[in-house]
Amino acid sequence: MNQSAQAASFQPRLVAARELATSGQVLQAEAAYNGILKEWPESIEAATALARFAMDRGDAMRASRLLERARLQAPDEPQLAVNLGFAYAASGRPAAARTLLEQTVERAPAFAQAWLHLGQLRDAMGDARGADRAWFQAIKRAQSRGEWMDERSTPPWLLQPVLQAMARVATGRRQLFFAAFEALRQQHGPDALKRVDRALTGYLREWEAVPPDARQRPKFFYFPDIPATPYLDPYLQPWMQRLVDAYPAIRAEALAVMAQPEQLRSFMTFKDGDRVQDYVSGDGPRPSWDAFFFYRHGKRYDENHLRCPQTSALLESIELCRIRDQAPEVCFSVLTPGSHIMPHHGVTNTRVVVHLPLVVPANCALNIVGGDPHHWQEGVPMMFDDTFQHEAWNRSDSTRVILLMDCWNPHLTDVERLAVKQLVESISDFEGEAKVG
C-alpha cells in the first residue's frame, strides 16, 4: 500500500483520536494514537500527539524520541524542530536544542517561533547578546507578516515570551548601539557626538525621525542635523580636483572596459518577489543598468582594479567611505540606450553619491523627483544626496557611462564619520539577516 492510500486508511482513526484529545479524554486518546503508531510507524500526527502527552507528564526523554521519529518523515518541517528543541531542553540537553534550532533558522529563517525559542535557549545558557539577536529576528520576521503586533495578533501561549523578548531587545539594542562609539565619546567628549546620539535615538524610534522634505526618505539611517539639499557642491570633497584631473585616464580605461562588455554585471540585486521592471524599464532594445565594480558593499574587486590601474590608483589615494559589508560602492555605471532607472531612495544621508560623467550622449539625465533634471556633462563632477527620491534615464541610442562612487557626506565631522562607521557595523552585526551565531 502506498503512503497516500495508507494515510487514507488511517484517517477515521486519526479523527477519532483527535476528538478524544479535544474532549479531554487524554488516556483514551493516547491509547488510540499508540495503536495507530504501532501499525503505522510513519504517522507524524500520532508521534507528535504522543510527544505532547509525554511532555505534559514531564517525560521529556520519551517526547524527544517520538519527535526524532517524526522528523525522520519530515526533516525540514520547522515546527517539528521547535517542538524537539523544547523536548531536548526539558530533558537536560540545551546544547543539542540550541544546535538544532540554529540549523533550523538557517534552513527556514522566516519561521519566527524557531528564533524565539533559540533566544530563550541562548539566554538560559548565558549568551545574552546572542539571545537578543535571535529575539530581534523573531520579532522582525513575525511583524513583517502582521503577527505579534499586539495581543490580538499574538497566540495566547506565545504572548508572554513575545512581550519579554520585545522588552529585552529594546533594552539590549540601545545599550549595544550606544556602546559602539562610547570610546569616541570618552576621547572627544559628549558634545562632539550629540548629532550622532540624536540620529541613533531616531533610528531606535524614540522620536519621529522623518525628514521635513517629503522627497527625502532614507531607507535605513537618517542623520537629521545636517544640511538637507538634493545637490551638493562636489568641491566640498577635498579630493575632488584630483578626481577631475584624472578624468582623461579614467575615461580611457572605462572605454577599454566597454570594449569587453562581458566584464559587466547587473547593478541591481533582487530579493524574492522583485521584478526587474520595478527598477529599470524603458523602450530600448535591452533596458538595463550594469556596472563594472571596483567596490561593492565594501568588497574590493581586485581583478577590476588590476584592469584599470590608473582609476584604481586614484581611488586608493582619496578618502573613501569604508564601512564593513556596506561601503564603499564604486563602479563604472553603465546605462544602455532607452533605459530608465525608476524612482527610488538611497539608504542613508551620511553618505552622498558622486558622479564623474565619462561618456554622455544627448538626452541623458538624473532627476530628483519634484525638481529639475540634471544633465551630465563629460568631465564635470556632480554630487547629490540619494536619499531624495531620484531617477535617471538614457533617452539616446548609445550607452551612457559614469564613474559612480559613494562617499562621506561632507557635513559630517571626522569624529562623526568614525562614530557612524562603528555604529552601522554594530547594527549590521546585530540585525543582519544572515547572522545566526
C-alpha positions as CSV (number, residue, x, y, z in Angstrom):
1,M,0.0,0.0,0.0
2,N,1.4,3.4,-1.0
3,Q,1.7,6.2,1.5
4,S,-1.3,8.2,0.4
5,A,-3.5,5.1,0.5
6,Q,-2.2,4.2,3.9
7,A,-2.8,7.7,5.2
8,A,-6.4,7.5,3.9
9,S,-7.0,4.1,5.6
10,F,-6.0,5.5,9.0
11,Q,-7.9,8.8,8.6
12,P,-11.0,7.7,10.5
13,R,-8.9,6.5,13.4
14,L,-6.9,9.8,13.5
15,V,-10.1,11.8,13.5
16,A,-11.4,9.7,16.4
17,A,-8.1,10.1,18.4
18,R,-8.3,13.9,17.8
19,E,-11.8,14.1,19.1
20,L,-10.8,12.2,22.2
21,A,-7.9,14.6,22.9
22,T,-10.1,17.6,22.2
23,S,-12.8,16.4,24.7
24,G,-10.2,15.9,27.4
25,Q,-10.1,12.1,27.3
26,V,-6.3,12.0,27.3
27,L,-5.8,8.4,28.3
28,Q,-8.2,7.1,25.6
29,A,-6.6,9.5,23.0
30,E,-3.1,8.3,23.9
31,A,-4.2,4.7,23.6
32,A,-5.7,5.4,20.2
33,Y,-2.6,7.2,18.9
34,N,-0.4,4.4,20.3
35,G,-2.4,1.9,18.3
36,I,-2.0,3.9,15.1
37,L,1.7,4.4,15.6
38,K,2.2,0.7,16.2
39,E,0.6,-0.2,12.9
40,W,1.8,2.9,11.0
41,P,5.2,3.9,12.3
42,E,5.5,6.8,9.8
43,S,2.5,8.7,11.2
44,I,3.7,12.2,12.1
45,E,0.5,13.2,13.7
46,A,0.5,10.2,16.0
47,A,4.1,10.7,17.1
48,T,3.7,14.4,17.7
49,A,0.4,13.9,19.7
50,L,2.1,11.3,21.8
51,A,5.1,13.5,22.4
52,R,2.8,16.3,23.5
53,F,1.2,13.9,26.1
54,A,4.6,12.9,27.2
55,M,5.7,16.5,27.7
56,D,2.5,17.2,29.7
57,R,3.5,14.3,32.1
58,G,7.1,15.6,32.4
59,D,8.6,12.8,30.3
60,A,10.8,14.9,28.0
61,M,13.0,11.9,27.1
62,R,10.1,10.0,25.6
63,A,8.9,13.1,23.9
64,S,12.3,13.6,22.3
65,R,12.3,10.0,21.0
66,L,8.9,10.4,19.5
67,L,9.7,13.7,17.8
68,E,13.0,12.4,16.5
69,R,10.9,9.6,14.9
70,A,8.5,12.2,13.4
71,R,11.4,14.3,12.0
72,L,12.6,11.3,10.0
73,Q,9.5,11.7,8.0
74,A,9.7,15.5,7.7
75,P,13.2,16.7,8.4
76,D,12.6,20.2,7.0
77,E,9.4,20.9,9.0
78,P,10.4,23.8,11.3
79,Q,7.6,23.3,13.8
80,L,8.7,19.8,14.5
81,A,12.2,21.1,15.1
82,V,10.9,23.7,17.6
83,N,9.0,21.0,19.4
84,L,12.0,18.8,19.5
85,G,14.1,21.7,20.8
86,F,11.7,22.2,23.7
87,A,11.9,18.5,24.5
88,Y,15.8,18.5,24.3
89,A,15.9,21.5,26.7
90,A,13.4,20.0,29.1
91,S,15.4,16.7,29.2
92,G,18.6,18.5,30.2
93,R,20.2,18.8,26.7
94,P,20.2,22.6,26.0
95,A,23.3,22.4,23.7
96,A,21.6,19.9,21.4
97,A,18.5,22.0,21.4
98,R,20.5,25.1,20.5
99,T,22.3,23.4,17.7
100,L,19.1,22.0,16.3
101,L,17.4,25.4,16.3
102,E,20.4,27.2,14.8
103,Q,20.3,24.7,12.0
104,T,16.5,25.3,11.7
105,V,16.7,29.1,11.4
106,E,19.4,28.7,8.7
107,R,17.1,26.5,6.7
108,A,13.8,28.3,7.5
109,P,14.8,31.9,8.5
110,A,11.2,33.2,8.2
111,F,9.9,30.8,11.0
112,A,9.7,33.3,13.9
113,Q,9.0,30.7,16.6
114,A,12.3,29.0,16.0
115,W,14.1,32.3,16.5
116,L,12.0,33.0,19.6
117,H,12.9,29.6,21.2
118,L,16.5,30.0,20.1
119,G,16.7,33.3,22.0
120,Q,15.3,31.6,25.2
121,L,17.9,28.8,24.9
122,R,20.8,31.2,24.4
123,D,19.7,33.3,27.3
124,A,19.4,30.3,29.6
125,M,23.0,29.3,28.5
126,G,24.3,32.7,29.4
127,D,24.6,34.2,25.9
128,A,22.6,37.4,26.5
129,R,23.8,39.1,23.3
130,G,23.0,36.0,21.1
131,A,19.6,35.8,22.8
132,D,18.9,39.5,21.9
133,R,19.9,38.9,18.3
134,A,17.6,35.9,18.0
135,W,14.7,37.7,19.6
136,F,15.2,40.6,17.2
137,Q,14.9,38.3,14.2
138,A,11.9,36.6,15.7
139,I,10.0,39.9,16.2
140,K,11.1,41.4,12.9
141,R,10.0,38.3,10.9
142,A,6.7,37.9,12.7
143,Q,5.8,41.5,12.4
144,S,6.7,41.5,8.7
145,R,3.7,39.2,8.3
146,G,1.4,41.3,10.5
147,E,1.9,39.0,13.5
148,W,3.0,39.7,17.1
149,M,1.9,43.4,16.6
150,D,-0.3,43.4,19.7
151,E,-2.3,41.0,21.9
152,R,-4.8,40.2,19.1
153,S,-2.2,39.2,16.6
154,T,-0.2,37.0,19.1
155,P,-1.3,33.5,20.0
156,P,-2.1,33.4,23.8
157,W,0.6,30.8,24.5
158,L,3.2,33.0,22.9
159,L,2.1,36.3,24.3
160,Q,4.3,36.4,27.5
161,P,7.5,35.2,25.8
162,V,7.0,37.6,22.9
163,L,6.5,40.5,25.3
164,Q,9.6,39.5,27.3
165,A,11.6,39.3,24.0
166,M,10.4,42.7,22.9
167,A,11.5,44.3,26.2
168,R,14.9,42.6,26.1
169,V,15.5,43.6,22.6
170,A,14.6,47.2,23.2
171,T,17.0,47.5,26.1
172,G,19.8,45.3,24.6
173,R,19.9,47.1,21.2
174,R,20.0,50.5,22.8
175,Q,22.9,49.6,25.1
176,L,24.8,47.8,22.4
177,F,24.5,50.6,19.8
178,F,25.4,53.4,22.1
179,A,28.4,51.3,23.3
180,A,29.6,51.0,19.7
181,F,31.0,54.6,19.9
182,E,31.4,55.1,23.6
183,A,35.2,55.1,23.3
184,L,35.0,58.1,21.0
185,R,32.7,59.9,23.5
186,Q,35.3,59.3,26.2
187,Q,38.1,60.6,23.9
188,H,36.4,63.6,22.3
189,G,33.6,64.5,24.8
190,P,29.9,64.2,24.6
191,D,29.4,67.5,22.6
192,A,31.3,66.0,19.6
193,L,28.7,63.2,19.3
194,K,25.5,65.0,20.1
195,R,24.3,64.7,16.5
196,V,25.1,61.0,16.3
197,D,23.2,60.5,19.6
198,R,20.2,62.1,18.1
199,A,20.4,60.1,14.9
200,L,20.6,56.9,16.8
201,T,17.6,57.7,19.0
202,G,15.7,58.4,15.8
203,Y,16.8,55.1,14.5
204,L,15.5,53.5,17.7
205,R,12.2,55.3,17.1
206,E,12.4,57.2,20.3
207,W,11.3,60.2,18.3
208,E,9.7,60.6,14.9
209,A,12.9,60.7,12.7
210,V,11.3,61.8,9.4
211,P,12.9,64.4,7.1
212,P,10.8,67.6,6.6
213,D,11.2,67.3,2.9
214,A,8.7,64.6,1.7
215,R,11.1,63.7,-1.1
216,Q,13.8,62.6,1.3
217,R,13.2,59.2,2.8
218,P,16.3,57.3,3.8
219,K,15.7,53.5,3.7
220,F,17.9,52.7,6.6
221,F,19.5,55.5,8.7
222,Y,18.7,59.2,8.9
223,F,21.1,61.8,10.2
224,P,18.9,64.7,11.0
225,D,21.1,67.7,11.9
226,I,23.0,68.3,8.6
227,P,22.0,70.5,5.7
228,A,19.3,68.7,3.6
229,T,19.7,69.7,0.0
230,P,19.3,67.3,-3.0
231,Y,22.5,68.6,-4.7
232,L,25.8,69.5,-3.0
233,D,28.8,71.3,-4.3
234,P,31.2,68.5,-5.3
235,Y,34.2,70.6,-4.4
236,L,33.2,70.2,-0.7
237,Q,35.2,67.0,-1.1
238,P,38.9,68.0,-0.6
239,W,40.0,65.4,-3.2
240,M,37.6,66.4,-5.9
241,Q,40.1,68.3,-8.1
242,R,42.3,65.2,-8.2
243,L,39.4,63.2,-9.5
244,V,38.6,65.7,-12.2
245,D,42.3,65.9,-13.2
246,A,42.3,62.1,-13.6
247,Y,39.2,62.3,-15.9
248,P,41.1,61.5,-19.2
249,A,42.8,58.5,-17.8
250,I,39.7,57.2,-16.1
251,R,37.6,57.7,-19.3
252,A,40.2,55.8,-21.4
253,E,40.1,52.8,-19.0
254,A,36.3,52.9,-19.0
255,L,36.2,52.7,-22.8
256,A,38.6,49.7,-22.7
257,V,36.2,48.0,-20.3
258,M,33.2,48.8,-22.6
259,A,35.1,47.1,-25.4
260,Q,34.6,43.9,-23.4
261,P,31.0,44.1,-22.1
262,E,31.1,40.6,-20.8
263,Q,33.0,42.1,-17.8
264,L,29.9,44.0,-16.7
265,R,27.5,42.8,-14.1
266,S,24.0,44.0,-13.2
267,F,24.0,46.9,-10.8
268,M,20.9,45.5,-9.1
269,T,20.4,42.7,-6.6
270,F,17.0,41.2,-6.3
271,K,15.0,39.6,-3.5
272,D,12.2,37.1,-3.9
273,G,9.2,38.7,-5.5
274,D,11.2,41.6,-7.0
275,R,10.6,42.4,-10.7
276,V,13.3,43.9,-13.0
277,Q,10.8,46.4,-14.4
278,D,10.2,47.9,-11.0
279,Y,13.8,49.0,-11.1
280,V,14.7,49.5,-14.7
281,S,12.3,50.0,-17.6
282,G,12.4,51.8,-20.9
283,D,11.7,51.5,-24.6
284,G,15.2,50.4,-25.6
285,P,16.1,47.0,-27.0
286,R,17.6,45.8,-23.7
287,P,16.9,48.2,-20.8
288,S,19.5,47.6,-18.2
289,W,21.7,49.2,-15.5
290,D,25.0,47.4,-15.5
291,A,28.3,48.0,-13.7
292,F,32.0,47.3,-13.6
293,F,32.6,47.2,-9.9
294,F,35.8,48.4,-8.1
295,Y,34.0,48.1,-4.7
296,R,30.6,46.7,-3.9
297,H,29.2,46.6,-0.3
298,G,32.7,47.3,0.9
299,K,34.2,44.3,-1.0
300,R,37.2,45.2,-3.2
301,Y,37.2,43.7,-6.7
302,D,40.9,43.2,-7.1
303,E,40.8,41.9,-10.7
304,N,38.9,45.0,-11.8
305,H,41.4,47.2,-10.1
306,L,44.2,45.5,-12.0
307,R,42.4,46.0,-15.3
308,C,42.1,49.8,-14.6
309,P,45.3,50.7,-12.8
310,Q,45.0,54.5,-13.1
311,T,41.5,54.6,-11.9
312,S,42.5,52.2,-9.1
313,A,45.4,54.5,-8.1
314,L,43.1,57.5,-7.9
315,L,40.5,55.6,-5.8
316,E,43.1,54.4,-3.4
317,S,44.6,57.9,-3.0
318,I,41.4,59.5,-1.7
319,E,39.3,59.0,1.5
320,L,36.6,56.5,0.6
321,C,33.6,55.8,2.9
322,R,34.7,52.4,4.4
323,I,32.0,50.5,6.4
324,R,32.4,46.8,6.7
325,D,30.0,44.9,4.5
326,Q,28.4,48.2,3.5
327,A,30.7,50.7,1.7
328,P,32.3,51.9,-0.4
329,E,30.3,51.3,-3.6
330,V,32.4,52.4,-6.6
331,C,31.9,51.4,-10.2
332,F,31.7,52.4,-13.9
333,S,27.9,52.7,-14.1
334,V,26.5,51.8,-17.5
335,L,23.0,52.7,-18.7
336,T,22.1,51.2,-22.0
337,P,20.1,53.0,-24.7
338,G,16.4,53.6,-23.9
339,S,16.8,52.7,-20.2
340,H,15.1,54.4,-17.3
341,I,16.1,53.8,-13.7
342,M,12.9,54.0,-11.8
343,P,12.4,56.5,-8.9
344,H,14.0,55.2,-5.7
345,H,15.6,56.3,-2.4
346,G,19.1,55.6,-1.0
347,V,19.8,54.1,2.3
348,T,21.4,56.9,4.4
349,N,22.2,60.6,4.1
350,T,25.5,60.0,6.0
351,R,26.8,59.1,2.5
352,V,26.3,61.0,-0.7
353,V,26.9,60.0,-4.3
354,V,29.5,61.4,-6.6
355,H,29.2,61.1,-10.4
356,L,32.1,61.7,-12.8
357,P,30.5,61.6,-16.3
358,L,32.7,59.7,-18.7
359,V,30.5,59.0,-21.8
360,V,27.3,61.0,-22.0
361,P,25.1,61.1,-25.1
362,A,22.4,63.6,-25.5
363,N,19.1,63.2,-23.7
364,C,20.6,61.6,-20.5
365,A,19.8,62.9,-17.1
366,L,19.5,62.3,-13.4
367,N,16.3,63.8,-11.9
368,I,15.5,64.5,-8.3
369,V,11.7,63.9,-8.3
370,G,9.9,67.2,-7.9
371,G,12.9,69.2,-9.1
372,D,14.7,69.9,-12.4
373,P,16.7,67.2,-14.2
374,H,20.5,67.4,-14.1
375,H,22.0,66.7,-17.5
376,W,25.5,65.3,-17.1
377,Q,28.5,66.8,-18.8
378,E,31.5,64.8,-19.5
379,G,34.3,65.5,-17.1
380,V,32.1,67.7,-14.9
381,P,31.5,66.2,-11.4
382,M,28.2,66.3,-9.6
383,M,27.3,65.2,-6.1
384,F,23.8,64.5,-4.7
385,D,22.0,63.0,-1.7
386,D,20.4,59.9,-3.0
387,T,18.0,59.6,-0.1
388,F,16.0,62.1,-2.0
389,Q,13.8,60.2,-4.4
390,H,15.6,60.2,-7.8
391,E,15.6,58.5,-11.2
392,A,17.8,58.5,-14.2
393,W,17.3,57.9,-17.9
394,N,19.2,57.4,-21.2
395,R,16.9,58.5,-24.0
396,S,19.5,58.3,-26.6
397,D,20.6,55.4,-28.9
398,S,24.0,54.9,-27.4
399,T,25.4,53.9,-23.9
400,R,26.0,56.3,-21.0
401,V,28.9,55.6,-18.7
402,I,29.8,57.4,-15.5
403,L,32.2,56.7,-12.6
404,L,29.8,56.4,-9.6
405,M,31.1,56.4,-6.1
406,D,29.5,56.9,-2.7
407,C,31.5,59.0,-0.2
408,W,31.0,60.6,3.2
409,N,28.6,63.4,3.5
410,P,31.0,66.4,3.7
411,H,28.9,68.0,6.5
412,L,29.9,65.3,9.0
413,T,32.9,65.9,11.2
414,D,35.8,63.4,11.2
415,V,34.7,62.0,14.6
416,E,31.1,61.7,13.5
417,R,32.2,59.7,10.5
418,L,34.1,57.3,12.7
419,A,31.2,57.0,15.1
420,V,28.7,56.4,12.2
421,K,31.1,53.7,10.8
422,Q,31.3,51.9,14.2
423,L,27.6,52.3,14.8
424,V,26.5,51.0,11.4
425,E,28.8,48.0,11.7
426,S,27.3,47.3,15.1
427,I,23.8,47.5,13.7
428,S,24.8,45.2,10.8
429,D,26.3,42.6,13.2
430,F,23.2,42.6,15.4
431,E,20.4,42.9,12.9
432,G,21.9,41.3,9.8
433,E,19.6,38.6,8.4
434,A,22.5,36.1,7.9
435,K,23.7,36.4,11.5
436,V,22.8,33.1,13.2
437,G,25.7,32.7,15.6
